[in-house]
Amino acid sequence: MVKRNAVLALLAFVVLWPLAQRALVARFGVDPWKLSGFAMDATPTLPLLVALFVPEEGRLVLESEASLPEPVRARLERFRVERAALGRLREPEDVARALLDARPDATGVMIVVQRTDLDPRSARTVAGKEIFSYDRSMLAE
C-alpha cells in the first residue's frame, strides 16, 4: 500500500508539475531553467538590464556602477542573479535600501529593470520594463 501511494504521488507530481511550472513562468517570469521545466531547453537565456537613478537638483541622474560602493554593487549583482531566476517574484527593495544607506544625500532612488523575453504568441523577443521608485521615508524602519 505504501509503495502504491508513493508511485501515485510521484505520478501526480510528474503530471501536475509542468502545469504549475508553466503558470509560474507565464505569471511571474520565473526562469524555466531554474524550475526544470520540460521545455527549458527551448528557452533562450536573454539579458537582464538594471539601471539605478538618483534624483539630483530636480532631475534623475544615472548612477555609474563603477562608482557604487562594494556593498551596493554586491547587492545589485545578487539582485540580477535572483531576478533572472525568480522573475517578478524578486523586487529590488534591498538594493534601494543599500544605495540610500551609501548616499545619505539622496532623497530616493529609481530602479529600472529591463528584461528581454520570448513572446510565446509571436516567437519574437520583446523587452519588458519595470520601474521601481523608492523614497527614503518609504524604506525607513
Secondary structure, 3 states (H helix, E strand, C coil): CHHHHHHHHHHHHHHHHHHHHHHHHHHHCCCCCCCCCCCHHHCCCCCEEEEEEEEECCEEEECCHHHCCHHHHHHHHHHHHHHHHHHHHCCCHHHHHHHHHHCCCCCEEEEEEEEEEECCCCCCEEEEEEEEEEEHHHHCC
